[in-house]
Amino acid sequence: MLIHLRNLFTFKLAGVLLFAAIVSGCAQTTQFKHGSLNTGPIAGTKKVVVMPLDVELALLTASGLTEPKAEWTEKAIGYMTESLKKSVKTDNPLGFYKSAATDPKSSLIQLEKLHQATGYSILNYDMMMPLPSKKTGKHIRTLGPTAADLARETGADYGLFIFVRDTYTSGGRAALMFLAAAGGISVQGGTQVGFASLVDLKSGDIVWFNRMVSGTGDLRNQADADRTMTSLIKGFPLVTR
């Protein structure tokens, strides 16, 4: 059985975010924007390239580890891609990027990994535990000069990155939750957490970021995928119609 220990951090972070959402009135999204976006939507025609959706669905085991499910993930990516096409109503050209790179060390694949790491940093230090010297939206988070490679390859002005991790409670985990509840102990079940970023490909700066967390929803069906995508792109600055 394949268990990804690296997903344990995502699961724990999702639990913290979900708790924060509950105590703050069940708000599922939080976003920030800076730079040219502080005054409103970006004006003019801008080309946007959508990076391959970084989505993974997994089974949450009784031990609290996650077991990735490739078939679930493939279906979810298909549903979410269709949702994105329906949800983004914009006059700006929207293209879906397919990388020809296969080397895991290639700059564009590393760019996707960097987005994941930067997104975690935003969640931890900008939205959950802001550093005393920093205020959310007042400093710049960036993917660096590598983003310019994507701009040159695609001719796009902006890149849209989407990251989602969704866990589903196994039978063993559900039994543990039931027994724990009987003893007055709370045990977390499956959780959905994700974030979307709009990146200025000339500078690499993240100019808009939205995080979503939910204790419900099933990305293995189109209706729930639509709801999740609507939450992820809420406030997207290039929606013009």
N, C-alpha and C positions, 0 to 999 in steps of 0.2 A: 504494500500500500504506500503510495507516494504522499508524503506529508511535507509541506513547505513551511519550515520554521520562520522564514522571512515574513510570512503573512501574519505571524503572531503579533507583531508590532501594529500592523494595520487593524487587526481585530481589537486589540486593547485600546488603540486610539479611537476607533469607532465607538467603543463603549463609553469613553469619556465624552466624546462629542454628543452621543445620543443622550446621555445624562444631562449635559448642558442644555440641549435642546428642550428636554422635558421641563427642567426647572425654570427655563426662560419663556415658557408658554408654547412649547412644541414647535418653535420656528425651525424649519428644516433647512433653510439656506442662509448663508451669510456671504457677503461679497465686498470687495473693495476695488477701487479704480483710482488711477492717478495720472499725472502728466496731462496729455491732451484730452483725456477722457473726463477730467474733472468738470468740464463745462457742458458735458452732454455727449450725445452720440457723435461718432466721427462723421464729418461731412465729406461729401464727394464720393466718387466711385473708387473703391479700394478692392483689390483682389485678395480673397481669403482662401488659404489652403487648410483643409481639415486633415490633421495627422491621423494615422491609423489608431482607432480607439483602443486604449489600453484598459481592457476589461478582463476581469477574471471572476468566475463563480466557483464557489467551493463549498464542501460539506463541513460543517462545524462538528467535530467529534466530541465524545464525552469528556475527553481529556482537555479540550479547549484548543486543540490544534486544528488546522484546516487542511482538507484534502481536495485539491483542485480537480474540477470536473471539466474536461475538454469539450465534451458534447454540449453541456449546458452553456459554456462560454461561447462556443461558436454560434449557437442560437441567439444568445443575448446580443452579441455584436451585430448580427444581422438585423434584429429587431431595433436596436438602438440607432443603427445607421439609417434605417427607414424613418425613424422618429425624428432624427436630426434634419433630414431632408424636408420633412413636413413642418417642423417647428420653426426653422429659421426663415422668416419672411423678410428678405432683403433684396435690394436692387444691386448690391455688391456681388460681383462674381464669386461663387463658392465652388471650389474644386476639392476633390478627395485625393489625397496623396497616396501613391503606392511606390514605396522605395524599391529600387533595384539592388540596393546594398544587402549583402548576405553576411558580410564580416561583422561579428558582434562588436568589433573595435572601430567600425566606420563612424565617421563624425555624426551622421544623421541618426544612427541607432543610439549612439551615445547621447544625442540631444533628447531623445525620448526618455532615456534613463535619468538624465539631468532634470527633466521636467518633473518626474516622479519625486526625486529627492527635494527639489525646490518647493514642490507642493506640500510635502510633509513639513518642511521648514516653515512655510507660511501658516499651516495649521497649528503648529506647535508654538511658534514665537510671535506671530502676528495676531492670531485669532484666539488662541487659548491662553497663552502666557506672554503677553506683550512685554518686551524688555523695557526697563525704565527709561532708557535713552531713546526709545523709538515709539512712534505712534503709527497705528495702522493706516496705510495709504500714504504716509508722508515720506517714506523711503522707498527705494527701488529694489525690487527683486528681479533678477535677470538670468537669462540662460546663456549670456555671454556672446562672443563673436561667432560661435559655431552656427547660430541662427542665420547668419548672412549666407552660409552655404545653401540653406534651403531657399532663401530669397533668390539667389542666383539660378538655382536649378529650376524653380517653378515660376519665377517672375511675380510672386505674390508679395503683398505688402504686410500681411498679417498671417500668423499661424494659429489655428484653434486646436488646442490639446485637451483631450478628455480622458480622465482616469477614474475607474470605478472598481471597487472590490465589494462583492456581495456574498455573504455566507448564509447557509441554510442549516437549520437545526436538525441534527441526526436523531434517530430514535433513542440512542443511548444518551445523547445530550438532553433530550426532552425529559427522559426519565430522571436524570440527575436534577434538572430544574424543578421537577415536581417534588422530589424528595427533599431538596434543599429548601423549597418554599414551605414545606411542612415544618421544617425546623427554624423558620424565620430567617433563612439565608437567601440572598438574591444571587442567582447565577444567570449570566447573560446568555441570550440566545442569538440567533442569526441577526446580522446587522448589515445594512447597505450604507456605504460611505463613498463619496466621490468628489471630484473637483474638476472644474473647467477653467482654462486659462486662454486669454487672447494675448499673443506675443507679437510685438513689433519686430519684424524680422530684420530690419535694418540695424537696430540697436541691441536686439535680444531681450529687451525689457518686457516684463509682464505688465501690461497696461490695464488688464481687467482679470479678476479672479473670483470665482464663485464656488463655495463649498456646499455640499448637500449631504445630509445624514438622515437615515430613516430606519425604524425598526420594523417596517412593513414593506411589502412590494415584492414582486417576483419577476425578474427580468427574463424569465423563460417564456413569457407571453407578451404579445404586442401591446396590450392595453397598459400593463404596468410599466413596460419600457417607455411608452409615451409619457406617462406621468413622471417618471424619473428624468427623462430628457428635458421635459418642461421645467422641472426644478433646477436642473443643471445649467440651463441657458437663461434662466430668469435674469432680466436686466442686461442681456447681451447687447452691447452698444452699437452693433451694426444692423439691428433689426429696424427696418424703415417702413414696413408696410404690413 
